[in-house]
């Protein structure tokens, strides 16, 4: 993570508010290689070129904060976390530091995404300054994505059912696609069988 005294360019927003109903247990605190999902995601974001990390909490807010501990992040609590991911995005967006030019949206159920993968997306933004940066693997779009804050008003008006999808489609001509070297950008863990497969790998 870059020095926070430097003018903010990119704020990373880690979405960690959900209930994990399909998993049947709170997946943010599941173990992956000796750390919880949320710890691993936070650590990789902190090791990346993002200027700050904002963790959006909701369900089991205290447990998530306790698990992250003294790591250099800021928290934003989405009290309406049951309403879906769009509200958590807006909650995180409302918490970014002054001077932020873009946000990187990251998911807390993608613990295999590493700082170098994140930096591919960040570097594409810093080089081209597009409206949106999206990573792809074998032609399929994944996360994390970057949204330039010149689209902030549109993000705040987004349809909660659509999330960012409609905005990404609308600005496809102003989007830079990054060819990721790993399918981790596509992989999230929603069901118990997904987690069992991760543990076997």
C-alpha positions as CSV (number, residue, x, y, z in Angstrom):
1,X,0.0,0.0,0.0
2,X,1.3,3.4,-0.9
3,X,2.0,6.1,1.7
4,X,-1.3,7.6,2.8
5,X,0.3,11.0,3.0
6,X,0.5,11.0,-0.7
7,X,-2.4,12.3,-2.7
8,X,-5.0,9.5,-2.9
9,X,-5.4,8.0,-6.3
10,X,-7.1,4.6,-5.7
11,X,-9.0,3.4,-2.7
12,X,-9.6,-0.3,-2.4
13,X,-13.1,-1.3,-1.1
14,X,-13.3,-4.8,0.2
15,X,-16.9,-6.0,0.4
16,X,-17.2,-8.2,3.5
17,X,-20.8,-7.5,4.7
18,X,-22.8,-10.4,3.5
19,X,-24.4,-13.2,5.5
20,X,-23.0,-16.1,3.4
21,X,-26.4,-17.8,3.4
22,X,-25.6,-20.2,0.5
23,X,-22.4,-21.3,2.2
24,X,-24.3,-22.1,5.4
25,X,-21.5,-20.6,7.5
26,X,-19.9,-17.1,7.7
27,X,-17.4,-17.5,4.8
28,X,-15.4,-14.3,5.6
29,X,-13.9,-16.2,8.6
30,X,-13.3,-19.5,6.8
31,X,-9.7,-20.7,6.8
32,X,-7.4,-20.6,3.8
33,X,-3.8,-21.5,4.2
34,X,-3.7,-20.4,7.8
35,X,-5.6,-17.1,7.5
36,X,-9.3,-16.3,7.2
37,X,-10.6,-15.3,3.9
38,X,-11.0,-11.7,5.0
39,X,-7.5,-11.5,6.5
40,X,-6.0,-12.9,3.3
41,X,-7.9,-10.4,1.1
42,X,-6.9,-7.5,3.4
43,X,-3.3,-8.5,3.4
44,X,-3.1,-8.7,-0.4
45,X,-4.8,-5.4,-0.8
46,X,-2.4,-3.8,1.7
47,X,0.5,-5.2,-0.2
48,X,-0.8,-3.8,-3.5
49,X,-0.5,-0.3,-5.0
50,X,-3.8,0.8,-3.7
51,X,-3.6,3.9,-1.5
52,X,-5.9,2.8,1.2
53,X,-8.1,-0.1,2.1
54,X,-11.7,0.3,3.3
55,X,-13.5,-2.8,4.6
56,X,-17.2,-2.7,4.4
57,X,-18.8,-4.8,7.2
58,X,-22.3,-5.8,7.9
59,X,-23.2,-9.2,9.3
60,X,-21.0,-10.1,12.3
61,X,-19.3,-6.7,12.2
62,X,-17.5,-7.1,15.5
63,X,-16.1,-10.5,14.5
64,X,-14.7,-9.1,11.2
65,X,-13.2,-6.1,12.9
66,X,-11.6,-8.3,15.6
67,X,-10.2,-10.7,13.0
68,X,-8.6,-7.9,11.0
69,X,-7.2,-6.5,14.2
70,X,-4.6,-3.7,14.0
71,X,-4.1,-3.9,10.3
72,X,-4.0,-0.5,8.6
73,X,-7.5,-0.3,7.2
74,X,-10.6,1.8,7.7
75,X,-14.0,0.3,8.3
76,X,-17.4,1.3,6.9
77,X,-20.5,-0.4,8.3
78,X,-23.4,-1.2,6.1
79,X,-26.4,-1.5,8.4
80,X,-28.5,-2.4,5.4
81,X,-26.3,-5.3,4.4
82,X,-29.3,-7.6,3.8
83,X,-30.3,-5.4,0.8
84,X,-27.4,-6.7,-1.3
85,X,-24.0,-5.8,-2.7
86,X,-24.9,-2.5,-4.2
87,X,-25.5,-0.9,-0.8
88,X,-22.1,-2.1,0.4
89,X,-20.5,-0.5,-2.7
90,X,-22.2,2.8,-1.9
91,X,-21.2,2.5,1.7
92,X,-17.6,2.0,0.8
93,X,-17.7,4.8,-1.8
94,X,-19.0,7.2,0.8
95,X,-16.0,6.5,3.0
96,X,-13.1,7.1,0.6
97,X,-10.4,9.6,1.4
98,X,-10.5,13.1,-0.1
99,X,-8.6,13.3,-3.3
100,X,-9.5,9.7,-4.3
101,X,-9.7,9.4,-8.1
102,X,-10.9,5.8,-8.5
103,X,-12.1,2.9,-6.4
104,X,-11.1,-0.8,-6.7
105,X,-13.9,-3.1,-5.8
106,X,-12.8,-6.3,-4.3
107,X,-14.7,-9.3,-2.9
108,X,-14.0,-11.0,0.5
109,X,-14.7,-14.4,-0.9
110,X,-11.8,-14.3,-3.4
111,X,-8.9,-15.2,-1.1
112,X,-6.7,-16.5,-3.9
113,X,-6.2,-13.1,-5.5
114,X,-2.7,-11.8,-4.8
115,X,-1.2,-8.4,-4.7
116,X,0.5,-8.8,-8.2
117,X,-2.9,-9.6,-9.7
118,X,-4.4,-6.5,-8.1
119,X,-1.5,-4.4,-9.3
120,X,-2.1,-5.5,-12.9
121,X,-5.5,-3.8,-12.6
122,X,-4.1,-0.8,-10.8
123,X,-1.3,-0.3,-13.3
124,X,-3.8,-0.4,-16.2
125,X,-5.7,2.4,-14.6
126,X,-2.6,4.5,-13.8
127,X,-1.3,4.0,-17.4
128,X,-4.5,4.7,-19.3
129,X,-6.9,6.5,-16.9
130,X,-10.0,4.9,-18.4
131,X,-13.5,5.0,-16.9
132,X,-13.3,1.3,-15.9
133,X,-10.7,-1.4,-15.6
134,X,-11.9,-5.1,-15.7
135,X,-9.7,-8.2,-15.5
136,X,-10.4,-11.1,-17.8
137,X,-9.4,-14.7,-17.9
138,X,-10.2,-16.8,-21.0
139,X,-12.6,-14.1,-22.2
140,X,-14.6,-14.1,-18.9
141,X,-14.7,-10.9,-16.8
142,X,-13.9,-11.0,-13.1
143,X,-12.8,-9.0,-10.0
144,X,-11.4,-6.8,-8.7
145,X,-12.5,-4.0,-11.0
146,X,-11.7,-0.3,-10.9
147,X,-14.2,2.5,-11.4
148,X,-13.1,6.1,-12.0
149,X,-14.9,8.5,-9.7
150,X,-16.0,10.6,-12.7
151,X,-18.7,8.0,-12.7
152,X,-19.5,8.5,-9.0
153,X,-22.9,10.0,-9.6
154,X,-24.0,7.2,-11.9
155,X,-22.8,4.6,-9.3
156,X,-24.9,6.3,-6.6
157,X,-27.9,6.1,-8.9
158,X,-27.4,2.4,-10.0
159,X,-30.2,0.0,-9.8
160,X,-29.6,-2.3,-6.8
161,X,-30.8,-5.3,-8.8
162,X,-28.3,-4.6,-11.6
163,X,-25.4,-3.4,-9.5
164,X,-22.4,-2.2,-11.5
165,X,-23.2,-4.4,-14.5
166,X,-25.3,-1.8,-16.4
167,X,-22.6,0.8,-15.8
168,X,-19.9,-1.5,-17.1
169,X,-21.9,-2.2,-20.2
170,X,-22.7,1.5,-20.8
171,X,-19.0,2.4,-20.6
172,X,-17.6,-0.6,-22.5
173,X,-16.0,1.8,-25.0
174,X,-14.1,3.5,-22.1
175,X,-13.1,0.3,-20.4
176,X,-9.6,-1.2,-20.4
177,X,-9.5,-5.0,-20.1
178,X,-6.6,-6.7,-18.4
179,X,-5.7,-10.3,-19.3
180,X,-5.1,-11.9,-15.9
181,X,-2.7,-14.9,-15.6
182,X,-5.0,-16.7,-13.1
183,X,-8.6,-17.8,-13.0
184,X,-8.7,-16.6,-9.4
185,X,-10.3,-13.5,-10.7
186,X,-13.4,-15.6,-11.6
187,X,-13.5,-17.8,-8.6
188,X,-15.6,-17.0,-5.6
189,X,-16.9,-19.4,-2.9
190,X,-20.6,-19.5,-2.5
191,X,-21.4,-23.1,-1.6
192,X,-19.9,-25.7,0.8
193,X,-18.7,-27.8,-2.2
194,X,-16.8,-24.7,-3.5
195,X,-14.9,-24.5,-0.2
196,X,-14.3,-28.2,-0.1
197,X,-12.7,-28.0,-3.6
198,X,-10.5,-25.2,-2.4
199,X,-9.3,-27.2,0.5
200,X,-8.5,-30.1,-1.7
201,X,-6.5,-28.1,-4.2
